Amino acid sequence: MKRTRLSAAVAGLAILAALVIPATATSAAPGDAALTIFHGLGPAPNSVDIYVDGALLAPGVDFGDTLEAELPAGTYTVEVCGAVDPAPDPLPAMGCEVSADFPNGGVDLTVENNKSYTVVAQYAGTGVTTGRPTVVAYENDLSCVTAGEGRIAFIHAATAPVVDVLFDGAVVFDNVVAESAPQSIEVAGNAAADIAMLIEIAADGTDLFDTTITQTPAGFNYTLIFVGNPQQDAFYALIDTNYALEDCVPPTTVTTAPAPTTTVPPAVTPVVANPRFTG
C-alpha cells in the first residue's frame, strides 16, 4: 500500500500564523476559560468563517491559523462555514451560505472557568461522524515542570486508527485513540540532539507521519496536534504550539549564616587560702 509521509521541523509556533481575536470581548473577565482555537481542516488554505452562538468569531480563517479567545464557563455552539466575503454576522437562520460539510446546527462545546483549552476544528476520528468536520476541546496542562526539563503533550485529532508515538525509536505514547485526552511526557531541556518523532498505526506499525522536534531551553510546554484525513485530500500534518506555564516560583535556597562563635574562658576555681599565724 502506498503511504504518504510528511516531515516538518517542530519548534514553537514555526508552523502557524496567529490571529488574536477575542471572542465576546465584552464578557471576558478574570477566571474565564482561555481557548486557543486551531483550524486543522485541510487541505490548505480551506478558508472558513467561524461562529460562536451565531456570532461571527473570525472570518476567512485558513488552515493552520490560530485564534485566541476567552469565554465564561458554559456550553457554546460552534459553527464552521465555508468562507464568504463579506461574512454575514450574525449567522443567518438558514445556516451557512457555503457549506463546510459541518454538522447541521453546529457542535456544542462546554468549557469551565480557570481552565485552558486547545480547541481543534478537525476531521472526526471516532463515532458515526468519523471523517466529517467537527470541533473538539482538549484541556491543557499548564502546571510546573521539573527543573531543567520541559513538557511535550500529544493530541490525536486526525481521522486515523489508534496510533503509537515514538521519540528516537522508543514508544512514549502508546495506543492513543483519536479525540482522547492529551498525553504528555517531560524531557530534558537544552539537550544536545533533536528528537526524531514518528507516528505509526499501533496495530501494524505502518508509518503515518514523521518529524523532528527541535530542543529548546528548559521550561517549554509544547502541544503537538496530529490532524488530517487523507480521504478528504487532507494529508496528515502536525500543528504545534508552546503554552506558557503557570507562574512557577523557583525553589528558594535559604542560606543560614553560621552562628557566631563565642569563646568562653575556662571557669576559674577560687583558691581559699588558710592563713597561718605564727607567734
Sequence and secondary structure as in RCSB ss.txt:
>XXXX:A:sequence
MKRTRLSAAVAGLAILAALVIPATATSAAPGDAALTIFHGLGPAPNSVDIYVDGALLAPGVDFGDTLEAELPAGT
YTVEVCGAVDPAPDPLPAMGCEVSADFPNGGVDLTVENNKSYTVVAQYAGTGVTTGRPTVVAYENDLSCVTAGEG
RIAFIHAATAPVVDVLFDGAVVFDNVVAESAPQSIEVAGNAAADIAMLIEIAADGTDLFDTTITQTPAGFNYTLI
FVGNPQQDAFYALIDTNYALEDCVPPTTVTTAPAPTTTVPPAVTPVVANPRFTG
>XXXX:A:secstr
        EE TTTT  EE   TTGGG  TT EEEEEEE   SS   EEEEETTEEEEEEE TT EEEEEE SEE
EEEEEEE  SS  SS  TT  SS  S  TT EEEEE TT EEEEEEEE  SSTTTTSEEEEEEE       TTEE
EEEEEEEES   EEEEETTEEEEEEE TT   EEEEEESS SS EEEEEEETTT  EEEEEEE   STT EEEEE
EEEEGGGTEEEEEEEEE                                     
